[in-house]
Amino acid sequence: MITFLAYGMIIAFLVLLIKKKLNVFTALILVPIVFGVVACLITGKDPILIFDWIKKGLFFSQNPTTHKVRMGVMSGLALILFAILYFGIMLKAGLFDPLCIFFIKMAKGDPLKVCVATIMVASMVTLDGDTTTTIVVCTAAFLTLFKRMEMKLSYLAVLITLPIGIFNQLPWGGPLVANATALGVDMGTLFRQILPGMLVAWMYVIGVAFWLGKKERARLQYDPAHSLNVTPEHIEEMVASVKNFEPDFKRPQYFYFNLILTVLLVGGLVADIGHGGVLFMVGSAIALTVNYNLATQMDLIRNCASDVLIPSLATFAAAAFTGILGNSGMSTAVANSILSILPQSLGVHMAPIYALLAAPAICFLPQDAFYFGIAAIVAPVGNQLGISTEEIAVASMVGQAWRLASPVIPALYLLCERCEMNFVDYQKLFFKLTWPILFIYLFMHTMTGAMPF
């Protein structure tokens, strides 16, 4: 009975999110509470236990047999909160402006350089983890140039989203946060495991930019004289679109200080010299104190509040889902039911098979629905087949190659509207360019030993 109840909870959670009957925050709390109460009544347990289960999901729980401690969502929440705040400060202070301006000026009137500049600027801006901000800044900087040079706007759309799809896997991005929280793995460890694949994928998308640029050169019959269509005034107009993004918060005089601080923090995160939440908490305090006076600090924190609050609330709420699912016995029941129908010969080969099968689900389901509703159930099955939870977490990230074609990301409709293209046409071009990334991730994760083959 617990098995059927568990499946019912997962299906209800998925349906309510897909049908938009509940938002992520309320669904993660209310759905497991309802099914948790029913599970208690069926098994004769006190429903008050639900609050203890949620507390364990929030802070930590300890296996009574092995005494192994499983951390709750608070560890990841600290990283999410302060990393998003830190990169919000850096974006608004103008840390990435010089690189963006350099690539814009470098492009001039060469279609190939314009394509490369677009992907490099998108790569810089998306480091703060926000898809909408990246789309707004990059379309403001490049849309008019693409139109004036008569370049394909469909290329602009995918050149903006290709790096977003890679860099949203940073520790403060939504996918890694949801994955690590749902499976109870350390975010810093998971990030270090997938980082080699991300870097190779980034090299690939830069290559895509070169390829699309060469195609545009041929189509437009580009020659050096063609650059006269792009005047110095227009270059300055593009530069201004970057400089004038929230100008009150710009602090160019502190560029080198902010650059060194950021390099030290990211280096410390990768080297694991301290918990990511602690590193970015200290970094945020330093960045605010150095860059702004007291009044402006509070204005900036309020400006960043919505970006910080939404993922933080969802992470808090995840404690209810993971706590009830794991401590009620529902997670184990579902894992055993799946394991009973899987051939034992599947063994470690389950990881890459699951990674490939999960890619469409990651694309078309809400992100939290996939990680809390599917990945969290697959992990215990993998454990019984000899695959660690960390390896399942890595496999669960492979499908992120297709995430930026998802119809459940509202910012993509803004992108398509600005680039004057149909969403389905955008999806077709995006899938055409990104299927190799899927196999880059598989290859790199298996080669580095992060995921068994």
C-alpha positions in Angstrom: 0.0 0.0 0.0 2.9 2.4 0.8 4.2 1.8 -2.7 1.0 2.8 -4.4 0.8 5.8 -2.0 4.3 6.9 -3.0 3.5 6.7 -6.7 0.3 8.6 -6.1 2.3 11.4 -4.3 4.8 11.6 -7.2 2.1 11.7 -9.9 0.1 14.3 -7.9 3.2 16.4 -7.5 4.0 16.2 -11.3 0.4 16.9 -12.4 -0.2 19.8 -10.1 3.0 21.5 -11.4 2.5 20.7 -15.0 -1.2 21.9 -14.9 0.0 25.0 -12.9 -2.5 24.3 -10.1 0.2 24.9 -7.5 3.6 26.7 -7.6 6.8 24.9 -6.7 6.9 26.2 -3.2 3.4 25.2 -2.2 3.5 21.8 -4.1 6.7 20.8 -2.4 5.1 21.4 1.0 1.4 20.5 0.7 1.5 17.4 -1.5 3.9 15.4 0.7 2.1 16.5 3.9 -1.2 15.2 2.6 0.3 11.9 1.5 2.4 11.7 4.6 -0.6 11.9 6.8 -2.3 9.1 4.9 0.8 7.0 5.2 0.8 7.5 8.9 -2.8 6.5 9.2 -2.3 3.4 7.1 0.8 2.3 9.1 -0.6 3.2 12.5 2.0 5.9 13.1 1.4 9.3 14.8 0.8 11.9 12.1 2.8 14.4 14.3 5.8 12.5 13.0 5.5 14.4 9.8 7.0 17.5 11.5 10.0 15.5 12.6 10.4 14.1 9.1 10.4 17.7 7.7 12.9 18.8 10.3 15.2 16.0 9.3 14.8 17.1 5.6 15.6 20.6 6.6 18.6 20.0 8.9 20.0 16.4 9.0 19.0 12.8 9.7 21.1 9.9 11.0 20.8 6.2 10.0 20.1 4.3 13.2 22.1 1.3 11.9 25.1 2.8 10.1 25.0 6.1 12.1 25.7 7.8 8.8 24.5 11.4 8.8 22.5 12.7 5.8 22.5 16.5 5.5 19.3 18.3 4.8 18.7 21.3 2.6 20.2 23.9 4.9 23.8 23.3 3.6 22.8 23.8 0.0 20.5 26.7 0.9 23.4 28.8 2.3 25.3 28.3 -1.0 22.3 29.2 -3.1 21.4 32.3 -1.1 24.9 33.9 -0.9 26.2 32.8 -4.4 23.1 34.4 -6.1 23.5 37.5 -4.0 27.3 37.7 -4.7 27.0 37.4 -8.5 24.0 39.7 -8.5 26.3 42.3 -6.9 29.1 41.6 -9.4 26.8 41.9 -12.4 25.3 45.2 -11.2 28.8 46.5 -10.2 29.9 46.0 -13.8 32.4 43.2 -13.3 31.6 41.7 -16.6 31.1 44.9 -18.6 34.7 45.3 -19.9 34.7 41.8 -21.4 31.3 42.4 -22.9 32.4 45.7 -24.4 35.6 44.2 -25.7 33.8 41.5 -27.6 31.3 44.0 -29.0 34.0 46.3 -30.3 36.0 43.3 -31.6 33.1 42.1 -33.7 32.7 45.2 -35.8 31.0 44.1 -39.1 32.4 40.6 -39.4 29.5 38.0 -39.1 31.9 35.4 -37.6 33.2 37.8 -35.0 29.7 38.9 -34.2 28.7 35.3 -33.5 31.7 34.6 -31.3 31.1 37.9 -29.5 27.5 37.0 -28.9 28.4 33.7 -27.3 31.2 35.1 -25.2 29.0 38.0 -23.9 26.2 35.5 -23.1 28.7 33.3 -21.2 29.8 36.3 -19.1 26.4 37.6 -18.2 24.9 34.2 -17.4 27.4 33.6 -14.6 24.9 35.2 -12.2 22.6 32.2 -12.9 19.6 34.2 -14.2 18.3 33.2 -17.7 16.0 36.2 -18.1 18.7 38.8 -17.3 21.1 37.1 -19.8 18.4 37.2 -22.5 17.5 40.9 -21.8 21.1 42.1 -21.8 22.3 40.1 -24.9 19.3 41.0 -27.0 19.7 44.6 -26.1 23.4 44.5 -27.1 23.1 42.4 -30.3 19.6 42.5 -31.8 20.0 45.8 -33.7 23.4 44.7 -35.0 22.1 41.4 -36.3 19.2 43.2 -38.0 21.5 45.9 -39.5 23.9 43.2 -40.9 20.9 41.1 -42.0 22.1 38.2 -40.0 19.7 35.4 -39.0 18.0 36.3 -35.8 17.5 32.5 -35.2 21.3 32.3 -34.8 21.2 35.1 -32.2 18.6 33.2 -30.2 20.6 29.9 -30.0 23.9 31.7 -29.5 22.4 33.3 -26.4 20.9 30.1 -24.9 23.7 27.7 -25.7 26.0 29.0 -22.9 23.1 29.5 -20.6 22.4 25.7 -20.9 25.9 25.0 -19.7 26.5 27.6 -17.0 23.1 27.1 -15.3 24.8 24.0 -13.9 27.0 26.2 -11.6 26.5 25.6 -7.9 24.2 28.6 -7.6 22.1 27.6 -10.6 18.7 26.0 -10.4 19.5 22.5 -11.9 22.4 21.6 -9.6 20.6 23.0 -6.6 17.5 21.0 -7.2 19.5 17.8 -8.1 21.7 18.0 -5.0 18.9 18.8 -2.7 16.6 16.1 -4.0 19.3 13.4 -3.8 21.0 14.7 -0.7 24.5 15.1 -2.2 27.0 17.8 -1.6 26.8 20.6 -4.2 30.5 21.4 -4.2 31.4 17.7 -4.9 28.8 17.4 -7.6 30.0 20.6 -9.3 33.6 19.4 -9.3 32.5 16.1 -10.9 30.6 17.7 -13.8 33.0 20.7 -14.3 35.2 18.9 -16.9 32.2 18.1 -19.1 30.9 21.7 -18.8 34.3 23.1 -20.0 34.4 20.7 -23.0 30.8 21.6 -23.8 31.7 25.3 -23.7 34.5 24.7 -26.1 32.0 23.0 -28.4 29.5 25.9 -28.3 32.3 28.3 -29.2 33.0 26.1 -32.1 29.3 26.3 -33.0 29.6 30.1 -33.0 32.6 29.8 -35.5 30.6 27.5 -37.7 27.5 29.7 -37.7 29.6 32.7 -38.3 31.3 31.1 -41.3 27.9 30.2 -42.7 26.8 33.8 -42.4 30.0 35.0 -44.0 29.2 32.8 -47.0 25.5 33.7 -47.1 26.1 37.4 -46.9 29.2 37.3 -49.1 31.1 39.2 -46.5 34.3 41.2 -47.3 36.1 43.8 -45.3 34.2 46.6 -47.0 31.0 45.1 -45.6 31.9 46.3 -42.1 31.1 49.9 -43.2 27.4 49.0 -42.6 28.3 49.1 -38.9 29.2 52.7 -37.9 31.2 53.7 -34.8 28.0 55.4 -33.6 26.2 52.0 -33.7 29.0 50.3 -31.9 28.7 53.0 -29.1 25.0 52.4 -29.0 25.6 48.7 -28.3 28.2 49.5 -25.7 25.8 51.9 -24.1 23.2 49.1 -23.8 25.7 47.2 -21.5 26.9 50.3 -19.6 23.4 51.6 -19.0 22.1 48.3 -17.5 21.2 49.6 -13.9 23.8 52.4 -14.1 23.3 53.5 -10.5 25.0 50.4 -9.2 28.0 50.5 -11.6 31.4 50.6 -9.9 34.1 50.6 -12.6 36.7 52.0 -10.2 36.6 48.7 -8.3 36.9 46.4 -11.3 40.3 44.9 -10.4 39.3 44.4 -6.8 36.1 42.7 -7.8 37.9 40.5 -10.4 40.5 39.3 -7.8 37.8 38.7 -5.2 35.7 36.6 -7.7 38.7 34.6 -8.9 39.6 33.8 -5.2 36.1 32.8 -4.3 35.5 30.5 -7.4 39.0 29.1 -7.0 38.3 28.4 -3.3 35.0 26.7 -4.2 36.6 24.4 -6.8 39.6 23.7 -4.5 37.1 22.9 -1.6 38.9 25.1 0.9 35.6 25.9 2.5 31.9 25.4 2.3 30.5 27.4 -0.7 27.9 29.1 1.4 30.5 30.4 3.8 32.8 31.5 1.0 30.1 33.5 -0.8 28.7 34.8 2.4 32.0 36.4 3.3 32.5 37.5 -0.3 29.1 39.2 -0.4 29.9 41.1 2.8 33.3 42.2 1.4 31.9 43.2 -2.0 29.0 45.2 -0.5 31.3 47.0 2.0 34.0 47.9 -0.6 31.7 48.9 -3.5 28.8 50.7 -1.8 27.9 53.1 1.0 25.3 51.9 3.6 22.2 53.3 1.9 23.2 51.9 -1.5 24.0 48.5 0.0 20.4 48.2 1.2 19.0 49.4 -2.2 21.1 46.7 -3.9 20.1 44.0 -1.5 16.4 44.9 -2.1 17.1 44.9 -5.9 18.6 41.4 -5.6 15.9 40.1 -3.2 13.6 38.5 -5.8 16.4 36.6 -7.5 17.6 35.3 -4.1 14.2 34.7 -2.5 12.5 32.5 -5.1 15.1 29.7 -5.3 15.7 29.9 -1.5 12.0 29.4 -0.8 11.9 26.4 -3.1 14.9 24.9 -1.4 13.3 25.4 2.0 10.1 23.7 0.8 12.1 20.8 -0.6 12.8 19.8 3.0 9.1 18.7 3.3 9.2 16.6 0.1 12.6 14.9 0.7 12.0 14.5 4.5 8.6 12.9 4.2 9.4 10.8 1.1 12.6 9.4 2.7 11.5 8.9 6.4 8.0 7.6 5.7 9.3 4.6 3.9 7.8 5.6 0.5 11.2 6.1 -1.2 12.4 2.6 -0.2 9.0 1.1 -1.3 9.2 2.7 -4.8 12.8 1.7 -5.2 12.1 -1.9 -4.4 9.1 -2.0 -6.8 11.3 -0.7 -9.6 14.1 -3.0 -8.8 11.9 -6.0 -8.9 11.1 -5.5 -12.6 14.6 -4.5 -13.7 17.0 -7.2 -15.0 19.8 -7.6 -12.5 22.3 -7.7 -15.5 21.6 -4.0 -16.0 24.0 -3.2 -13.2 26.1 -0.1 -13.6 24.9 0.3 -17.2 21.8 1.8 -15.7 23.6 5.2 -15.2 24.1 6.1 -18.9 20.8 4.5 -19.9 19.0 6.6 -17.3 20.9 9.7 -18.3 19.8 9.4 -21.9 16.2 8.5 -21.1 16.0 11.4 -18.6 17.0 14.0 -21.1 13.5 14.5 -22.7 12.0 14.5 -19.2 14.4 17.3 -18.0 13.4 19.2 -21.1 9.7 19.0 -20.9 9.0 18.7 -17.1 9.4 21.5 -14.6 12.9 21.2 -13.2 11.8 20.5 -9.6 9.3 18.0 -10.8 12.0 16.0 -12.5 14.6 16.0 -9.7 12.2 15.6 -6.8 9.7 13.4 -8.6 11.9 11.1 -10.7 15.6 11.4 -9.8 14.9 11.0 -6.1 13.2 7.7 -6.8 15.8 6.4 -9.3 18.7 7.0 -6.8 17.7 4.2 -4.3 17.3 1.8 -7.3 20.7 2.7 -8.5 22.1 2.1 -5.0 20.9 -1.4 -5.0 22.5 -2.0 -8.4 25.8 -0.8 -7.1 25.6 2.8 -8.3 26.2 5.5 -5.7 23.8 8.4 -5.2 26.6 10.8 -6.3 26.9 8.9 -9.6 23.1 9.0 -10.1 23.3 12.8 -9.4 25.9 13.2 -12.2 23.8 11.1 -14.6 20.8 13.3 -13.7 22.7 16.4 -15.0 23.4 15.0 -18.5 20.0 16.0 -19.8 20.6 19.6 -19.0 22.1 19.8 -22.5 18.4 20.1 -23.7 17.0 22.2 -20.9 17.1 25.5 -22.8 14.5 24.1 -25.3 12.0 23.6 -22.5 8.5 25.0 -23.0 8.2 25.6 -19.3 10.9 28.4 -19.2 9.0 31.6 -19.7 12.1 33.7 -20.6 12.4 31.6 -23.9 9.2 33.1 -25.2 10.6 36.6 -24.6 13.7 35.5 -26.5 11.6 34.1 -29.5 9.5 37.2 -29.6 12.5 39.5 -29.7 14.2 37.3 -32.3 11.0 37.2 -34.4 10.8 33.4 -34.5 8.4 30.6 -33.7 9.1 28.7 -30.5 9.0 25.4 -32.3 11.4 26.6 -34.9 13.7 27.7 -32.1 13.4 24.2 -30.5 14.3 22.5 -33.8 17.5 24.6 -34.3 18.5 24.2 -30.6 18.1 20.4 -30.7 20.1 20.3 -33.9 23.0 22.1 -32.3 22.9 20.5 -28.8 22.6 16.8 -29.3 26.4 16.5 -29.4 26.5 18.1 -25.9 24.5 15.2 -24.6 27.2 12.8 -25.6 30.0 15.2 -24.6 28.6 15.0 -21.0 28.3 11.2 -21.2 31.8 10.8 -22.5 33.5 13.2 -20.1 31.6 12.0 -17.0 32.6 8.4 -17.7 36.1 9.3 -18.6 36.7 11.2 -15.4 35.0 8.4 -13.4 32.2 10.6 -12.2 29.7 8.2 -13.7 30.0 4.5 -14.4 29.6 3.2 -18.0 
